[in-house]
Amino acid sequence: MSNNFEVLFNYIRLLIDIPEIDQKICREYFKPFSITKDTIIEPSGKIPEYHNFIVSGYMRNFYTNEQGQEITTDVNDGPRFFTSYNHFMHKTPSNENLHCITDCELLRIKRDDVDVTAKLGITQMKYTMHVLQEQLEKNKQRAIDHTTLSAQQRFVKLQKEHPTIIQNIPLKYIASYLGINPGSLSRIRNELSN
């Protein structure tokens, strides 16, 4: 269990040094949570209750469009914070589902406790802002890539920058995340491997 917190603290240290007092606050407010493969931990239509830190495993955010297709909007490639950010921050019902693709080990903090720890801790507010900024930049870059790169270029970029996603997440979710038809993505992969 303490190893889960070390994964969290090492992730935070990539953004900012975390003093002992803030580590103590995290141990108090973040709760370990194990979840099995193929479980939706936060369904659409509800206000997201938790900010999840993925210690291990793979998750995705997705919504269902008018045609009934699942559109993947976010996937993780290792330990990181994960939620439906806009809805979590504004306490509004989300149109997204948080789906555990694999078995996952999480550390979760309730939305109201995020505000509490921001007041109690020295660095909580700062690293939370780093996480949000990083997510905004990632979403912005993804939108740019969808309009400026070909399907093959988007796949090659993902393969180069996030190889663990390619290795651990089913092709249908990767295709959806990249905005590519699954059949086209299979063809692209075959062309690239020849």
C-alpha positions as CSV (number, residue, x, y, z in Angstrom):
1,M,0.0,0.0,0.0
2,S,2.8,2.4,0.9
3,N,4.3,1.6,-2.5
4,N,1.2,3.1,-4.1
5,F,1.9,6.4,-2.4
6,E,5.6,6.2,-3.5
7,V,4.3,6.0,-7.1
8,L,2.1,9.0,-6.5
9,F,4.9,11.0,-4.9
10,N,7.4,10.1,-7.6
11,Y,4.8,11.4,-10.2
12,I,4.3,14.6,-8.3
13,R,8.1,15.1,-7.9
14,L,8.3,15.2,-11.8
15,L,6.2,18.4,-11.4
16,I,7.3,19.9,-8.0
17,D,9.1,18.8,-4.9
18,I,6.6,17.5,-2.3
19,P,7.5,18.2,1.3
20,E,6.9,15.6,4.1
21,I,3.8,17.5,5.4
22,D,2.1,17.3,2.0
23,Q,3.0,13.6,1.7
24,K,1.3,13.1,5.1
25,I,-1.8,15.0,3.9
26,C,-1.9,12.8,0.7
27,R,-1.8,9.6,2.8
28,E,-4.7,10.9,4.9
29,Y,-7.0,12.0,2.0
30,F,-6.2,9.7,-0.9
31,K,-7.8,6.3,-0.5
32,P,-6.4,3.1,-2.2
33,F,-8.9,1.5,-4.6
34,S,-8.6,-1.7,-6.6
35,I,-10.9,-2.2,-9.6
36,T,-11.3,-5.0,-12.0
37,K,-11.0,-5.0,-15.8
38,D,-13.9,-3.7,-17.8
39,T,-15.5,-1.7,-15.0
40,I,-16.9,1.8,-15.4
41,I,-16.0,3.6,-12.2
42,E,-17.7,6.9,-13.0
43,P,-20.6,6.8,-15.4
44,S,-21.8,9.6,-17.7
45,G,-24.7,11.7,-16.4
46,K,-23.2,12.1,-12.9
47,I,-20.9,14.7,-11.4
48,P,-17.4,13.1,-11.1
49,E,-16.8,12.4,-7.5
50,Y,-13.1,11.5,-7.5
51,H,-9.8,12.6,-8.8
52,N,-8.1,9.3,-9.6
53,F,-4.4,8.7,-9.6
54,I,-3.7,5.6,-11.6
55,V,-0.9,3.6,-9.8
56,S,-1.1,0.7,-12.3
57,G,-3.4,-0.3,-15.1
58,Y,-5.0,1.4,-18.1
59,M,-8.1,3.6,-18.2
60,R,-10.0,5.6,-20.8
61,N,-12.6,8.3,-20.9
62,F,-15.3,7.9,-23.5
63,Y,-18.7,9.2,-24.5
64,T,-21.3,7.7,-26.7
65,N,-22.3,9.8,-29.8
66,E,-25.7,10.1,-31.4
67,Q,-25.0,7.1,-33.6
68,G,-24.3,4.9,-30.5
69,Q,-20.6,4.8,-31.1
70,E,-18.1,5.0,-28.2
71,I,-15.7,7.9,-28.7
72,T,-12.5,7.6,-26.6
73,T,-11.3,11.0,-25.5
74,D,-8.4,10.1,-23.2
75,V,-6.2,7.1,-22.3
76,N,-3.3,6.8,-19.9
77,D,0.2,5.5,-20.6
78,G,1.3,4.9,-17.1
79,P,0.8,6.4,-13.6
80,R,-1.1,9.8,-13.8
81,F,-4.1,11.6,-12.6
82,F,-7.3,10.8,-14.4
83,T,-10.9,12.1,-14.4
84,S,-13.3,14.0,-16.6
85,Y,-11.5,17.2,-15.8
86,N,-13.9,20.0,-17.0
87,H,-16.8,18.4,-15.2
88,F,-14.8,17.5,-12.1
89,M,-13.5,21.1,-11.6
90,H,-16.9,22.7,-12.3
91,K,-18.9,20.1,-10.4
92,T,-21.2,19.5,-13.4
93,P,-22.6,16.2,-14.8
94,S,-20.2,14.6,-17.2
95,N,-21.0,13.2,-20.6
96,E,-18.0,10.9,-20.3
97,N,-17.5,7.4,-18.7
98,L,-14.3,6.5,-16.9
99,H,-13.6,2.9,-17.9
100,C,-10.9,0.6,-16.5
101,I,-9.6,-1.3,-19.6
102,T,-7.4,-3.5,-17.4
103,D,-7.4,-4.3,-13.6
104,C,-6.4,-1.0,-12.0
105,E,-4.8,0.1,-8.7
106,L,-5.9,3.7,-7.9
107,L,-5.5,6.3,-5.2
108,R,-8.6,8.4,-5.1
109,I,-9.5,11.7,-3.5
110,K,-13.0,13.1,-3.3
111,R,-13.7,16.4,-5.0
112,D,-14.4,18.3,-1.8
113,D,-11.2,16.9,-0.3
114,V,-9.2,18.4,-3.2
115,D,-10.3,21.8,-1.9
116,V,-9.5,20.9,1.7
117,T,-6.0,19.7,0.9
118,A,-5.3,22.8,-1.3
119,K,-5.8,24.9,1.9
120,L,-4.0,22.5,4.2
121,G,-0.9,21.7,2.1
122,I,2.0,23.7,0.9
123,T,2.2,22.3,-2.7
124,Q,-1.2,20.7,-3.4
125,M,-2.6,23.8,-5.2
126,K,0.6,24.1,-7.3
127,Y,0.8,20.5,-8.4
128,T,-3.0,20.4,-9.1
129,M,-2.5,23.4,-11.4
130,H,0.4,21.7,-13.1
131,V,-1.8,18.6,-13.7
132,L,-4.7,20.7,-15.1
133,Q,-2.4,22.7,-17.3
134,E,-0.7,19.6,-18.6
135,Q,-4.2,18.1,-19.4
136,L,-5.3,21.3,-21.2
137,E,-2.1,21.3,-23.3
138,K,-2.5,17.6,-24.2
139,N,-6.2,18.2,-25.2
140,K,-5.2,21.2,-27.3
141,Q,-2.4,19.3,-29.0
142,R,-4.7,16.4,-29.7
143,A,-7.2,18.7,-31.4
144,I,-4.5,20.2,-33.5
145,D,-3.2,16.8,-34.5
146,H,-6.7,15.7,-35.6
147,T,-6.9,18.6,-38.0
148,T,-3.2,18.8,-39.3
149,L,-2.0,15.2,-39.3
150,S,-3.1,12.3,-41.5
151,A,-4.4,9.1,-39.8
152,Q,-1.0,7.4,-40.4
153,Q,0.9,10.4,-38.9
154,R,-1.4,10.4,-35.8
155,F,-0.8,6.7,-35.3
156,V,3.0,7.0,-35.8
157,K,3.2,9.9,-33.4
158,L,1.2,7.9,-30.7
159,Q,3.4,4.9,-31.3
160,K,6.6,7.0,-30.9
161,E,5.5,9.1,-27.9
162,H,3.3,6.6,-26.0
163,P,4.4,3.0,-27.0
164,T,2.8,1.5,-23.9
165,I,-0.7,2.6,-25.1
166,I,-0.1,0.7,-28.3
167,Q,1.1,-2.4,-26.4
168,N,-1.6,-2.4,-23.7
169,I,-4.8,-0.9,-25.0
170,P,-7.2,-2.7,-27.5
171,L,-7.0,-1.5,-31.1
172,K,-10.6,-0.4,-31.2
173,Y,-10.0,2.1,-28.4
174,I,-6.8,3.4,-30.0
175,A,-8.6,3.9,-33.3
176,S,-11.4,5.8,-31.5
177,Y,-8.9,7.9,-29.6
178,L,-7.1,8.8,-32.9
179,G,-10.3,9.4,-34.8
180,I,-9.5,6.5,-37.2
181,N,-11.8,3.7,-38.4
182,P,-10.6,0.4,-36.8
183,G,-10.2,-1.2,-40.3
184,S,-8.1,1.7,-41.5
185,L,-5.9,1.5,-38.4
186,S,-5.4,-2.2,-39.0
187,R,-4.3,-1.5,-42.6
188,I,-2.0,1.3,-41.4
189,R,-0.4,-1.0,-38.8
190,N,0.1,-3.7,-41.5
191,E,1.7,-1.2,-43.9
192,L,4.0,0.1,-41.3
193,S,5.2,-3.4,-40.2
194,N,6.0,-4.5,-43.8
